[in-house]
Amino acid sequence: MTFEYQLKASLKAKHLRIEIYPGGKVVVTKPARISFNHAKAFVRSKTNWITKKILQQKNRKLIPQHTLSKKEVLNFVHSRIEIYNSHYHFQIGKVSIKDNKSLWGSCSRRRNLNFNQRIASLPLEQVDYIITHELCHLQEFNHSLKFWALVSQTMPDHKKIRRELKNYSFY
């Protein structure tokens, strides 16, 4: 498979970066100190990986911007958190809904949970996995075996759900 890509230089970039967007658009960003020829050679060396990622992107299910307000999404997320935190009993800081470009959720060291506003567009099983995943980071701020054991307490089939979640895209 051949593909076209956009190659751009950036004064802020520290490393060569390849981004593959929904629909298969490929953008390569290079630091100013790296030559265009070196960047092109890098892309050639990654052809198999890029081709695989383009095919994955083309097969993803697109999640549109949800019609719910942020407050409605926040209420929905709080209701799901209550269900799963009734098992874990973790102390939670602030819960926020964000317009993230690449994350479904995140957990901060201050115990704040952030969720993508498109979360309400996902199937409930995916939503509950994301909620549980971020809740478990309140105790294990990593992806260790202890973390996955915590997730398994309420999501025994988390591996399958996580694989399925990779089929969804924001755009």
DSSP file (Angstrom, degrees, kcal/mol; ACC not computed):
  #  RESIDUE AA STRUCTURE BP1 BP2  ACC     N-H-->O    O-->H-N    N-H-->O    O-->H-N    TCO  KAPPA ALPHA  PHI   PSI    X-CA   Y-CA   Z-CA
    1    1 A M              0   0    0      0, 0.0     2,-0.3     0, 0.0    50,-0.1   0.000 360.0 360.0 360.0 131.1    0.0    0.0    0.0
    2    2 A T        -     0   0    0     49,-0.0     2,-0.3     0, 0.0     0, 0.0  -0.758 360.0-175.0-102.0 155.3    1.3    3.4   -0.9
    3    3 A F        -     0   0    0     -2,-0.3     2,-0.3     2,-0.0    22,-0.1  -0.981  20.7-129.1-146.7 155.3    0.3    6.5    1.0
    4    4 A E        -     0   0    0     -2,-0.3    22,-0.5     2,-0.0     2,-0.3  -0.753  27.4-173.1-100.7 154.2    0.8   10.3    0.8
    5    5 A Y        -     0   0    0     -2,-0.3     2,-0.5    20,-0.1    22,-0.2  -0.992  24.6-125.3-146.7 154.6    1.9   12.3    3.7
    6    6 A Q  E     -a   27   0A   0     20,-2.6    22,-3.6    -2,-0.3     2,-0.5  -0.869  23.8-159.4 -98.3 130.2    2.4   15.9    4.7
    7    7 A L  E     +a   28   0A   0     -2,-0.5     2,-0.4    20,-0.2    22,-0.2  -0.949  17.1 173.0-113.6 120.4    5.9   16.7    6.0
    8    8 A K  E     -a   29   0A   0     20,-2.9    22,-2.6    -2,-0.5     2,-0.3  -0.950  25.5-133.3-131.0 150.6    6.2   19.8    8.1
    9    9 A A  E     -a   30   0A   0     -2,-0.4     2,-0.4    20,-0.2    23,-0.1  -0.743  20.8-167.6 -98.2 146.9    9.0   21.4   10.1
   10   10 A S  E     -a   31   0A   0     20,-2.4    22,-1.1    -2,-0.3    -2,-0.0  -0.998  24.5-154.8-138.4 134.1    8.4   22.7   13.6
   11   11 A L  S    S+     0   0    0     -2,-0.4    -1,-0.1    20,-0.2    22,-0.1   0.753 102.0  49.0 -73.5 -23.9   10.5   24.9   15.8
   12   12 A K  S    S+     0   0    0     -3,-0.1    -1,-0.2    19,-0.0     2,-0.0   0.738  86.9 102.8 -87.0 -24.8    8.8   23.4   18.9
   13   13 A A        -     0   0    0     17,-0.2    19,-0.3     1,-0.1     3,-0.1  -0.322  43.1-177.1 -65.1 138.9    9.2   19.7   17.9
   14   14 A K        +     0   0    0      1,-0.2     2,-0.3    17,-0.1    -1,-0.1   0.617  69.2  25.2-105.5 -20.9   11.9   17.8   19.7
   15   15 A H  S    S-     0   0    0     15,-0.0     2,-0.2    14,-0.0    -1,-0.2  -0.922  91.1 -89.4-138.8 160.2   11.4   14.5   17.9
   16   16 A L        -     0   0    0     -2,-0.3     2,-0.4    14,-0.1    14,-0.2  -0.540  49.2-167.9 -66.5 137.5   10.2   13.2   14.6
   17   17 A R  E     -B   29   0A   0     12,-2.4    12,-2.7    -2,-0.2     2,-0.5  -0.997  16.1-160.7-137.1 135.3    6.4   12.5   15.0
   18   18 A I  E     -B   28   0A   0     -2,-0.4     2,-0.4    10,-0.2    10,-0.2  -0.966  11.3-172.9-114.3 125.6    4.0   10.6   12.8
   19   19 A E  E     -B   27   0A   0      8,-2.8     8,-2.6    -2,-0.5     2,-0.5  -0.972   7.2-163.6-119.5 133.3    0.3   11.2   13.2
   20   20 A I  E     -B   26   0A   0     -2,-0.4     6,-0.2     6,-0.2     3,-0.1  -0.968  13.7-161.5-117.7 119.1   -2.4    9.3   11.4
   21   21 A Y    >   -     0   0    0      4,-3.0     3,-2.4    -2,-0.5     4,-0.4  -0.541  35.3 -76.0 -98.2 161.4   -5.8   10.8   11.4
   22   22 A P  T 3  S+     0   0    0      0, 0.0     3,-0.5     0, 0.0    -1,-0.2  -0.268 122.4  35.5 -53.2 140.3   -9.2    9.3   10.8
   23   23 A G  T 3  S-     0   0    0     34,-0.2    35,-0.1     1,-0.2    31,-0.1   0.263 129.9 -82.5  91.9 -10.9   -9.6    8.8    7.1
   24   24 A G  S <  S+     0   0    0     -3,-2.4    -1,-0.2     1,-0.3     2,-0.2   0.535  73.7 158.3  95.5   7.1   -6.0    7.9    6.8
   25   25 A K        -     0   0    0     -3,-0.5    -4,-3.0    -4,-0.4     2,-0.5  -0.469  26.2-154.9 -65.7 132.8   -4.4   11.3    6.5
   26   26 A V  E     - B   0  20A   0    -22,-0.5   -20,-2.6    -6,-0.2     2,-0.4  -0.951  13.1-176.8-116.3 126.8   -0.7   11.1    7.6
   27   27 A V  E     -aB   6  19A   0     -8,-2.6    -8,-2.8    -2,-0.5     2,-0.5  -0.989   6.5-164.5-124.4 126.9    1.2   14.1    8.9
   28   28 A V  E     -aB   7  18A   0    -22,-3.6   -20,-2.9    -2,-0.4     2,-0.5  -0.950   5.3-164.5-112.1 125.1    4.9   13.9    9.8
   29   29 A T  E     -aB   8  17A   0    -12,-2.7   -12,-2.4    -2,-0.5   -20,-0.2  -0.930   6.7-171.1-111.8 131.3    6.4   16.7   11.9
   30   30 A K  E     -a    9   0A   0    -22,-2.6   -20,-2.4    -2,-0.5   -17,-0.2  -0.923  26.7-111.9-121.1 145.5   10.2   17.1   12.1
   31   31 A P  E >   -a   10   0A   0      0, 0.0     3,-1.5     0, 0.0   -20,-0.2  -0.394  35.1-112.7 -65.7 154.1   12.3   19.3   14.4
   32   32 A A  T 3  S+     0   0    0    -22,-1.1   -21,-0.1   -19,-0.3   -18,-0.1   0.804 114.5  61.9 -59.7 -30.3   14.0   22.2   12.6
   33   33 A R  T 3  S+     0   0    0    -22,-0.1     2,-0.4     2,-0.1    -1,-0.3   0.633  90.1  80.6 -74.0 -14.1   17.4   20.6   13.3
   34   34 A I  S <  S-     0   0    0     -3,-1.5    -4,-0.1     1,-0.0   -19,-0.0  -0.798  83.5-122.0 -98.2 134.3   16.6   17.4   11.3
   35   35 A S     >  -     0   0    0     -2,-0.4     4,-2.1     1,-0.1     5,-0.1  -0.286  16.6-120.3 -71.4 156.8   16.8   17.5    7.5
   36   36 A F  H  > S+     0   0    0      1,-0.2     4,-2.6     2,-0.2     5,-0.2   0.878 115.1  55.6 -62.5 -37.9   13.9   16.8    5.2
   37   37 A N  H  > S+     0   0    0      2,-0.2     4,-2.1     1,-0.2    -1,-0.2   0.908 107.5  48.2 -62.9 -41.6   15.9   13.9    3.7
   38   38 A H  H  > S+     0   0    0      2,-0.2     4,-2.1     1,-0.2    -1,-0.2   0.910 111.8  50.2 -63.6 -41.5   16.4   12.3    7.1
   39   39 A A  H  X S+     0   0    0     -4,-2.1     4,-2.2     2,-0.2    -2,-0.2   0.896 109.9  50.3 -63.7 -40.9   12.7   12.7    7.9
   40   40 A K  H  X S+     0   0    0     -4,-2.6     4,-2.4     2,-0.2    -1,-0.2   0.892 109.7  50.6 -65.1 -39.1   11.8   11.1    4.5
   41   41 A A  H  X S+     0   0    0     -4,-2.1     4,-2.0     2,-0.2    -1,-0.2   0.885 108.5  53.1 -64.5 -38.1   14.1    8.2    5.3
   42   42 A F  H  X S+     0   0    0     -4,-2.1     4,-0.9     2,-0.2    -2,-0.2   0.924 108.6  49.1 -61.3 -45.3   12.5    7.8    8.7
   43   43 A V  H >< S+     0   0    0     -4,-2.2     3,-0.9     1,-0.2    -2,-0.2   0.919 109.5  52.1 -61.6 -44.1    9.0    7.7    7.1
   44   44 A R  H >< S+     0   0    0     -4,-2.4     3,-1.3     1,-0.3     4,-0.2   0.886 106.8  53.6 -59.5 -38.3   10.3    5.0    4.6
   45   45 A S  H 3< S+     0   0    0     -4,-2.0    -1,-0.3     1,-0.3    -2,-0.2   0.709 111.7  46.0 -69.5 -18.5   11.6    2.9    7.5
   46   46 A K  T <X S+     0   0    0     -3,-0.9     4,-2.9    -4,-0.9    -1,-0.3   0.179  76.2 116.2-107.5  14.6    8.1    3.1    9.1
   47   47 A T  H <> S+     0   0    0     -3,-1.3     4,-2.7     1,-0.2     5,-0.2   0.892  76.7  47.8 -54.3 -47.2    6.1    2.2    6.0
   48   48 A N  H  > S+     0   0    0     -4,-0.2     4,-2.2     1,-0.2    -1,-0.2   0.925 114.3  46.6 -62.2 -44.4    4.7   -1.1    7.4
   49   49 A W  H  > S+     0   0    0      2,-0.2     4,-2.3     1,-0.2    -2,-0.2   0.927 113.8  48.3 -63.0 -45.9    3.7    0.5   10.7
   50   50 A I  H  X S+     0   0    0     -4,-2.9     4,-2.6     1,-0.2    -2,-0.2   0.922 110.6  51.1 -61.7 -45.0    2.1    3.5    8.9
   51   51 A T  H  X S+     0   0    0     -4,-2.7     4,-2.1    -5,-0.2    -1,-0.2   0.917 110.6  49.2 -58.8 -44.8    0.2    1.2    6.5
   52   52 A K  H  X S+     0   0    0     -4,-2.2     4,-2.0     1,-0.2    -1,-0.2   0.913 112.6  47.4 -60.7 -44.0   -1.1   -0.8    9.5
   53   53 A K  H  X S+     0   0    0     -4,-2.3     4,-2.6     2,-0.2    -2,-0.2   0.863 108.5  54.4 -68.6 -36.2   -2.2    2.3   11.3
   54   54 A I  H  X S+     0   0    0     -4,-2.6     4,-2.3     2,-0.2    -1,-0.2   0.937 109.6  47.7 -61.8 -45.7   -3.9    3.8    8.2
   55   55 A L  H  X S+     0   0    0     -4,-2.1     4,-1.1     1,-0.2    -2,-0.2   0.896 111.4  51.0 -62.8 -40.0   -6.0    0.6    7.8
   56   56 A Q  H >< S+     0   0    0     -4,-2.0     3,-0.5     1,-0.2     4,-0.5   0.927 110.3  49.3 -62.1 -44.3   -6.9    0.7   11.5
   57   57 A Q  H >< S+     0   0    0     -4,-2.6     3,-1.1     1,-0.2   -34,-0.2   0.896 107.9  53.5 -62.6 -40.4   -8.0    4.3   11.3
   58   58 A K  H 3< S+     0   0    0     -4,-2.3    -1,-0.2     1,-0.3    -2,-0.2   0.761 109.4  49.9 -67.2 -23.3  -10.2    3.6    8.2
   59   59 A N  T << S+     0   0    0     -4,-1.1    -1,-0.3    -3,-0.5    -2,-0.2   0.459  87.9 112.9 -93.2  -2.3  -11.9    0.8   10.1
   60   60 A R  S <  S-     0   0    0     -3,-1.1     2,-0.5    -4,-0.5   108,-0.2  -0.352  70.0-120.9 -73.6 151.7  -12.7    2.9   13.2
   61   61 A K  E     -c  168   0B   0    106,-4.1   108,-2.5    -2,-0.1     2,-0.4  -0.810  31.1-129.4 -89.1 126.3  -16.2    3.9   14.2
   62   62 A L  E     -c  169   0B   0     -2,-0.5   108,-0.2   106,-0.2   106,-0.1  -0.624  12.5-151.6 -83.9 132.1  -16.5    7.7   14.3
   63   63 A I        -     0   0    0    106,-3.0     3,-0.1    -2,-0.4    59,-0.1  -0.898  16.9-149.8-101.7 112.9  -17.9    9.2   17.5
   64   64 A P        -     0   0    0      0, 0.0     2,-0.2     0, 0.0    57,-0.1  -0.268  35.8 -77.9 -76.2 167.3  -19.6   12.6   16.6
   65   65 A Q        -     0   0    0      1,-0.1    53,-0.1   106,-0.1     2,-0.1  -0.491  58.7-117.7 -60.1 129.3  -19.9   15.5   19.0
   66   66 A H        -     0   0    0     -2,-0.2    -1,-0.1     1,-0.1     7,-0.1  -0.382   6.4-135.3 -74.6 151.6  -22.7   14.6   21.4
   67   67 A T  S    S+     0   0    0     -2,-0.1     2,-0.1    -3,-0.0    -1,-0.1   0.544  75.7 101.6 -84.5  -6.6  -25.8   16.7   21.5
   68   68 A L  S    S-     0   0    0     49,-0.1    -2,-0.1     1,-0.1     2,-0.1  -0.464  78.4-113.8 -74.2 149.9  -25.9   16.7   25.3
   69   69 A S     >  -     0   0    0     -2,-0.1     4,-2.4     1,-0.1     5,-0.2  -0.350  29.9-106.2 -73.6 164.4  -24.6   19.7   27.1
   70   70 A K  H  > S+     0   0    0      1,-0.2     4,-2.8     2,-0.2     5,-0.1   0.881 123.1  53.9 -59.3 -36.4  -21.5   19.4   29.2
   71   71 A K  H  > S+     0   0    0      2,-0.2     4,-2.4     1,-0.2    -1,-0.2   0.899 108.3  48.3 -65.8 -39.9  -23.6   19.6   32.3
   72   72 A E  H  > S+     0   0    0      2,-0.2     4,-2.2     1,-0.2    -2,-0.2   0.903 113.1  47.6 -66.5 -40.4  -25.8   16.7   31.1
   73   73 A V  H  X S+     0   0    0     -4,-2.4     4,-2.9     2,-0.2    -2,-0.2   0.915 111.1  52.2 -65.2 -41.7  -22.7   14.6   30.2
   74   74 A L  H  X S+     0   0    0     -4,-2.8     4,-2.8     2,-0.2    -2,-0.2   0.913 109.4  48.8 -60.3 -43.8  -21.3   15.5   33.7
   75   75 A N  H  X S+     0   0    0     -4,-2.4     4,-2.0     2,-0.2    -1,-0.2   0.906 112.1  49.3 -62.6 -41.4  -24.5   14.3   35.4
   76   76 A F  H  X S+     0   0    0     -4,-2.2     4,-1.7     2,-0.2    -2,-0.2   0.937 112.3  47.3 -61.8 -47.7  -24.3   11.1   33.3
   77   77 A V  H  X S+     0   0    0     -4,-2.9     4,-2.7     1,-0.2    -2,-0.2   0.915 110.2  53.0 -62.0 -43.9  -20.7   10.5   34.2
   78   78 A H  H  X S+     0   0    0     -4,-2.8     4,-2.5     1,-0.2    -1,-0.2   0.899 106.7  53.1 -58.4 -40.3  -21.4   11.2   37.9
   79   79 A S  H  X S+     0   0    0     -4,-2.0     4,-1.3     1,-0.2    -1,-0.2   0.889 111.8  44.7 -64.2 -37.7  -24.2    8.6   37.9
   80   80 A R  H  X S+     0   0    0     -4,-1.7     4,-1.9     2,-0.2     5,-0.2   0.876 111.1  53.7 -73.2 -37.3  -21.8    5.9   36.4
   81   81 A I  H  X S+     0   0    0     -4,-2.7     4,-3.4     1,-0.2     5,-0.3   0.925 105.5  54.6 -60.4 -44.3  -19.0    6.9   38.9
   82   82 A E  H  X S+     0   0    0     -4,-2.5     4,-1.0     1,-0.2    -1,-0.2   0.900 106.5  51.7 -56.8 -42.6  -21.4    6.4   41.8
   83   83 A I  H  < S+     0   0    0     -4,-1.3     4,-0.3     1,-0.2     3,-0.3   0.947 118.7  34.4 -60.3 -50.2  -22.2    2.9   40.6
   84   84 A Y  H >X S+     0   0    0     -4,-1.9     4,-1.5     1,-0.2     3,-1.1   0.824 114.3  56.0 -80.2 -31.5  -18.6    1.8   40.4
   85   85 A N  H 3X S+     0   0    0     -4,-3.4     4,-2.7     1,-0.3    -1,-0.2   0.656  90.9  73.6 -76.8 -11.9  -17.2    3.8   43.3
   86   86 A S  H 3< S+     0   0    0     -4,-1.0    -1,-0.3    -5,-0.3    -2,-0.2   0.758 105.2  40.7 -67.0 -21.8  -19.8    2.1   45.6
   87   87 A H  H <4 S+     0   0    0     -3,-1.1    -2,-0.2    -4,-0.3    -1,-0.2   0.881 124.9  33.8 -85.0 -47.4  -17.5   -0.9   45.2
   88   88 A Y  H  < S-     0   0    0     -4,-1.5    -2,-0.2     2,-0.1    -3,-0.2   0.849  81.0-154.6 -83.5 -35.8  -14.1    0.9   45.4
   89   89 A H     <  +     0   0    0     -4,-2.7     2,-0.2     1,-0.2    -3,-0.1   0.889  30.7 168.4  60.9  42.0  -14.9    3.7   47.9
   90   90 A F        -     0   0    0     -5,-0.1     2,-0.5     1,-0.1    -1,-0.2  -0.578  40.5-114.5 -84.6 148.5  -12.1    6.0   46.6
   91   91 A Q        -     0   0    0     -2,-0.2     2,-0.4    47,-0.1    -1,-0.1  -0.720  36.9-160.6 -78.8 127.1  -11.8    9.6   47.5
   92   92 A I        -     0   0    0     -2,-0.5    20,-0.2     1,-0.2     3,-0.1  -0.912  10.7-160.9-115.0 138.2  -12.4   11.7   44.3
   93   93 A G        -     0   0    0     18,-3.5     2,-0.3    -2,-0.4    19,-0.2   0.563  61.7 -22.4 -79.5-123.8  -11.4   15.3   43.8
   94   94 A K        -     0   0    0     16,-0.2    19,-2.5     2,-0.0     2,-0.5  -0.660  55.8-146.6 -91.5 144.4  -13.1   17.2   41.0
   95   95 A V  E     -d  113   0C   0     -2,-0.3     2,-0.3    17,-0.2    19,-0.2  -0.961  24.7-179.7-111.5 126.9  -14.8   15.5   38.0
   96   96 A S  E     -d  114   0C   0     17,-2.7    19,-2.2    -2,-0.5     2,-0.5  -0.911  26.3-140.6-128.9 153.4  -14.6   17.5   34.7
   97   97 A I  E     -d  115   0C   0     -2,-0.3     2,-0.3    17,-0.2    19,-0.2  -0.964  31.0-178.5-111.0 126.7  -15.8   17.1   31.2
   98   98 A K  E     -d  116   0C   0     17,-2.9    19,-2.6    -2,-0.5     2,-0.8  -0.785  38.3-121.4-123.2 163.4  -13.3   18.2   28.6
   99   99 A D        +     0   0    0     -2,-0.3    17,-0.1    17,-0.2     2,-0.0  -0.573  47.8 178.4-100.7  66.5  -13.1   18.5   24.8
  100  100 A N        -     0   0    0     -2,-0.8    18,-0.1     3,-0.2    17,-0.1  -0.332  27.1-152.9 -70.2 151.1  -10.0   16.2   24.6
  101  101 A K  S    S+     0   0    0     -2,-0.0    69,-0.2    15,-0.0    -1,-0.1   0.690  89.1   8.7 -95.3 -22.9   -8.5   15.4   21.2
  102  102 A S  S    S+     0   0    0      1,-0.1     2,-0.4    67,-0.1    -2,-0.0   0.487 109.5  77.5-138.5  -4.8   -7.0   12.0   22.0
  103  103 A L        -     0   0    0      1,-0.1    -3,-0.2    12,-0.0     3,-0.1  -0.892  46.3-164.0-116.0 141.9   -8.0   10.8   25.5
  104  104 A W  S    S-     0   0    0     -2,-0.4    12,-2.6     1,-0.3     2,-0.3   0.782  81.4 -15.7 -82.9 -31.8  -11.3    9.3   26.8
  105  105 A G  E     -E  115   0C   0     10,-0.3    -1,-0.3    -8,-0.0     2,-0.3  -0.988  58.2-165.9-163.7 164.7  -10.3   10.0   30.3
  106  106 A S  E     -E  114   0C   0      8,-2.3     8,-2.7    -2,-0.3     2,-0.4  -0.983  10.9-146.5-154.6 161.6   -7.5   10.9   32.7
  107  107 A C  E     -E  113   0C   0     -2,-0.3     6,-0.2     6,-0.2     2,-0.2  -0.999  16.5-150.1-132.9 131.2   -6.8   11.0   36.4
  108  108 A S    >   -     0   0    0      4,-2.5     3,-2.0    -2,-0.4     4,-0.0  -0.587  29.9-111.1 -99.5 163.7   -4.5   13.6   38.1
  109  109 A R  T 3  S+     0   0    0      1,-0.3    -1,-0.1    -2,-0.2    32,-0.0   0.713 118.5  64.9 -62.3 -20.3   -2.3   13.3   41.2
  110  110 A R  T 3  S-     0   0    0      2,-0.1    -1,-0.3   -16,-0.0   -16,-0.2   0.331 121.9-108.9 -85.1   7.9   -4.8   15.7   42.8
  111  111 A R  S <  S+     0   0    0     -3,-2.0   -18,-3.5     1,-0.3     2,-0.3   0.689  70.5 147.1  73.7  20.7   -7.4   12.9   42.5
  112  112 A N        -     0   0    0    -19,-0.2    -4,-2.5   -20,-0.2     2,-0.5  -0.707  36.7-149.3 -87.8 139.5   -9.3   14.8   39.8
  113  113 A L  E     -dE  95 107C   0    -19,-2.5   -17,-2.7    -2,-0.3     2,-0.4  -0.933  11.7-169.4-111.0 130.8  -11.0   12.8   37.0
  114  114 A N  E     -dE  96 106C   0     -8,-2.7    -8,-2.3    -2,-0.5     2,-0.4  -0.950   3.3-171.7-120.3 140.0  -11.4   14.2   33.5
  115  115 A F  E     -dE  97 105C   0    -19,-2.2   -17,-2.9    -2,-0.4   -10,-0.3  -0.975  29.3-107.6-133.7 146.5  -13.6   12.7   30.8
  116  116 A N  E >   -d   98   0C   0    -12,-2.6     3,-2.1    -2,-0.4     4,-0.2  -0.465  27.3-128.9 -68.4 138.0  -14.0   13.4   27.1
  117  117 A Q  G >  S+     0   0    0    -19,-2.6     3,-0.6     1,-0.3    -1,-0.1   0.694 106.8  64.0 -64.8 -16.6  -17.4   15.0   26.4
  118  118 A R  G >  S+     0   0    0    -20,-0.2     3,-2.1     1,-0.2     4,-0.4   0.457  72.5  97.7 -84.1   0.2  -18.0   12.4   23.7
  119  119 A I  G X  S+     0   0    0     -3,-2.1     3,-1.5     1,-0.3    -1,-0.2   0.841  74.0  62.5 -57.6 -34.0  -18.0    9.6   26.3
  120  120 A A  G <  S+     0   0    0     -3,-0.6    -1,-0.3     1,-0.3    -2,-0.1   0.626  95.1  62.2 -69.7 -11.5  -21.8    9.7   26.4
  121  121 A S  G <  S+     0   0    0     -3,-2.1    -1,-0.3   -57,-0.1    -2,-0.2   0.578  88.8  90.4 -87.2 -11.0  -21.9    8.7   22.7
  122  122 A L  S <  S-     0   0    0     -3,-1.5     2,-0.0    -4,-0.4    43,-0.0  -0.397  93.2 -88.7 -81.1 159.4  -20.2    5.4   23.4
  123  123 A P    >>  -     0   0    0      0, 0.0     4,-2.0     0, 0.0     3,-0.9  -0.388  43.7-112.0 -60.1 148.5  -21.9    2.1   24.3
  124  124 A L  H 3> S+     0   0    0      1,-0.3     4,-2.8     2,-0.2     5,-0.2   0.824 116.1  59.4 -57.1 -35.8  -22.5    1.8   28.0
  125  125 A E  H 3> S+     0   0    0      1,-0.2     4,-1.6     2,-0.2    -1,-0.3   0.885 108.1  45.8 -60.4 -39.1  -20.0   -1.1   28.4
  126  126 A Q  H <> S+     0   0    0     -3,-0.9     4,-2.4     2,-0.2    -2,-0.2   0.905 111.8  51.6 -70.1 -42.3  -17.2    1.2   27.0
  127  127 A V  H  X S+     0   0    0     -4,-2.0     4,-2.6     1,-0.2    -2,-0.2   0.943 110.1  48.9 -57.7 -49.2  -18.3    4.1   29.2
  128  128 A D  H  X S+     0   0    0     -4,-2.8     4,-2.5     1,-0.2    -1,-0.2   0.846 109.3  52.6 -64.5 -34.0  -18.2    1.9   32.3
  129  129 A Y  H  X S+     0   0    0     -4,-1.6     4,-3.0    -5,-0.2    -1,-0.2   0.940 110.8  46.9 -65.0 -45.8  -14.7    0.6   31.4
  130  130 A I  H  X S+     0   0    0     -4,-2.4     4,-2.4     2,-0.2     5,-0.2   0.924 113.6  48.5 -62.3 -44.3  -13.4    4.2   31.0
  131  131 A I  H  X S+     0   0    0     -4,-2.6     4,-2.5     2,-0.2    -1,-0.2   0.945 114.8  45.0 -59.8 -49.4  -15.0    5.2   34.4
  132  132 A T  H  X S+     0   0    0     -4,-2.5     4,-2.5     2,-0.2    -2,-0.2   0.910 110.9  54.4 -62.2 -43.6  -13.6    2.2   36.1
  133  133 A H  H  X S+     0   0    0     -4,-3.0     4,-1.0     1,-0.2    -1,-0.2   0.936 112.8  41.8 -56.3 -49.7  -10.1    2.6   34.5
  134  134 A E  H  < S+     0   0    0     -4,-2.4     4,-0.5     1,-0.2     3,-0.3   0.878 112.1  54.9 -70.6 -36.4   -9.8    6.2   35.8
  135  135 A L  H >< S+     0   0    0     -4,-2.5     3,-1.7    -5,-0.2     4,-0.4   0.926 105.1  53.7 -58.7 -44.0  -11.3    5.4   39.2
  136  136 A C  H >X S+     0   0    0     -4,-2.5     4,-2.6     1,-0.3     3,-1.2   0.758  96.1  66.9 -66.5 -24.1   -8.6    2.7   39.7
  137  137 A H  T 3< S+     0   0    0     -4,-1.0    -1,-0.3    -3,-0.3    -2,-0.2   0.709  85.5  72.7 -67.6 -17.8   -5.9    5.2   38.9
  138  138 A L  T <4 S+     0   0    0     -3,-1.7    -1,-0.2    -4,-0.5    -2,-0.2   0.799 112.8  25.5 -65.4 -26.5   -6.9    6.9   42.2
  139  139 A Q  T <4 S+     0   0    0     -3,-1.2     2,-0.6    -4,-0.4    -2,-0.2   0.795 134.5  32.6-101.4 -41.0   -5.3    3.9   44.0
  140  140 A E     <  -     0   0    0     -4,-2.6     2,-1.7     2,-0.1    -1,-0.3  -0.918  65.7-165.4-121.6 103.3   -2.7    2.8   41.4
  141  141 A F  S    S+     0   0    0     -2,-0.6     2,-0.3    -3,-0.2    -4,-0.1  -0.315  70.9  48.4 -86.7  55.7   -1.4    5.7   39.4
  142  142 A N  S    S-     0   0    0     -2,-1.7    -2,-0.1     2,-0.1     0, 0.0  -0.884  93.1 -98.7-166.2-172.2    0.1    3.3   36.8
  143  143 A H        +     0   0    0     -2,-0.3    -2,-0.1     4,-0.1    -6,-0.0  -0.278  67.4 141.6-121.1  45.8   -0.8    0.3   34.7
  144  144 A S  S  > S-     0   0    0      1,-0.1     4,-2.2     4,-0.0     5,-0.2  -0.149  71.3 -95.9 -76.8 175.7    0.8   -2.4   36.9
  145  145 A L  H  > S+     0   0    0      1,-0.2     4,-2.1     2,-0.2     5,-0.2   0.867 127.4  56.1 -61.2 -35.4   -0.6   -5.8   37.7
  146  146 A K  H  > S+     0   0    0      2,-0.2     4,-1.9     1,-0.2    -1,-0.2   0.910 106.3  50.8 -62.3 -41.6   -2.1   -4.3   40.8
  147  147 A F  H  > S+     0   0    0      1,-0.2     4,-2.3     2,-0.2    -2,-0.2   0.956 111.6  45.6 -59.6 -51.5   -3.9   -1.7   38.7
  148  148 A W  H  X S+     0   0    0     -4,-2.2     4,-2.3     1,-0.2    -1,-0.2   0.820 109.1  56.7 -66.0 -29.8   -5.4   -4.3   36.4
  149  149 A A  H  X S+     0   0    0     -4,-2.1     4,-0.9     2,-0.2    -1,-0.2   0.897 107.6  49.0 -64.9 -39.4   -6.4   -6.5   39.3
  150  150 A L  H >X S+     0   0    0     -4,-1.9     3,-0.9     1,-0.2     4,-0.6   0.937 110.9  49.0 -62.9 -47.2   -8.4   -3.5   40.7
  151  151 A V  H >X S+     0   0    0     -4,-2.3     4,-2.1     1,-0.2     3,-1.2   0.905 106.0  58.7 -58.5 -41.6  -10.0   -3.0   37.3
  152  152 A S  H 3< S+     0   0    0     -4,-2.3    -1,-0.2     1,-0.3    -2,-0.2   0.734  88.1  75.0 -62.6 -23.6  -10.9   -6.7   37.2
  153  153 A Q  H << S+     0   0    0     -3,-0.9    -1,-0.3    -4,-0.9    -2,-0.2   0.876 119.1  12.6 -58.7 -37.3  -12.9   -6.5   40.4
  154  154 A T  H << S+     0   0    0     -3,-1.2    -2,-0.2    -4,-0.6    -1,-0.2   0.550 136.0  44.5-115.0 -12.5  -15.7   -4.8   38.6
  155  155 A M    ><  +     0   0    0     -4,-2.1     3,-1.7    -5,-0.2    -1,-0.2  -0.637  58.5 168.1-130.9  73.4  -14.7   -5.3   34.9
  156  156 A P  T 3  S+     0   0    0      0, 0.0     3,-0.3     0, 0.0    -1,-0.1   0.787  82.7  46.4 -61.4 -26.3  -13.7   -9.0   34.6
  157  157 A D  T 3> S+     0   0    0      1,-0.2     4,-1.9     2,-0.1     3,-0.4  -0.082  73.1 129.5-104.6  35.3  -13.7   -8.7   30.8
  158  158 A H  H <>  +     0   0    0     -3,-1.7     4,-2.7     1,-0.2     5,-0.2   0.795  65.7  60.6 -59.9 -31.3  -11.8   -5.4   30.7
  159  159 A K  H  > S+     0   0    0     -3,-0.3     4,-2.1     2,-0.2    -1,-0.2   0.929 107.5  44.2 -64.1 -44.2   -9.3   -6.7   28.1
  160  160 A K  H  > S+     0   0    0     -3,-0.4     4,-2.1     2,-0.2    -2,-0.2   0.922 115.2  48.0 -64.9 -44.7  -12.0   -7.4   25.5
  161  161 A I  H  X S+     0   0    0     -4,-1.9     4,-2.2     1,-0.2    -2,-0.2   0.900 110.5  52.0 -64.4 -41.0  -13.7   -4.1   26.2
  162  162 A R  H  X S+     0   0    0     -4,-2.7     4,-1.1     2,-0.2    -1,-0.2   0.906 108.9  50.3 -62.5 -42.8  -10.4   -2.2   26.0
  163  163 A R  H >< S+     0   0    0     -4,-2.1     3,-0.5     1,-0.2     4,-0.2   0.921 111.5  48.5 -60.6 -43.7   -9.7   -3.8   22.6
  164  164 A E  H >< S+     0   0    0     -4,-2.1     3,-1.9     1,-0.2    -2,-0.2   0.862 103.4  61.2 -65.3 -35.9  -13.2   -2.8   21.3
  165  165 A L  H >< S+     0   0    0     -4,-2.2     3,-1.8     1,-0.3    -1,-0.2   0.808  91.8  67.0 -61.6 -29.6  -12.7    0.8   22.6
  166  166 A K  T << S+     0   0    0     -4,-1.1    -1,-0.3    -3,-0.5    -2,-0.2   0.625  88.6  68.5 -67.1 -11.3   -9.7    1.1   20.2
  167  167 A N  T <  S+     0   0    0     -3,-1.9  -106,-4.1    -4,-0.2     2,-0.4   0.455  86.9  84.1 -85.5  -0.5  -12.2    0.9   17.3
  168  168 A Y  E <   -c   61   0B   0     -3,-1.8     2,-0.3  -108,-0.2  -106,-0.2  -0.824  56.9-173.1-107.7 144.0  -13.7    4.3   18.2
  169  169 A S  E     -c   62   0B   0   -108,-2.5  -106,-3.0    -2,-0.4   -67,-0.1  -0.929  26.5-132.4-132.8 155.9  -12.4    7.6   17.1
  170  170 A F              0   0    0     -2,-0.3  -108,-0.1   -69,-0.2    -1,-0.1   0.705 360.0 360.0 -80.6 -22.0  -13.3   11.2   18.0
  171  171 A Y              0   0    0    -70,-0.1    -1,-0.2  -107,-0.1  -109,-0.1   0.450 360.0 360.0 -96.0 360.0  -13.5   12.7   14.5
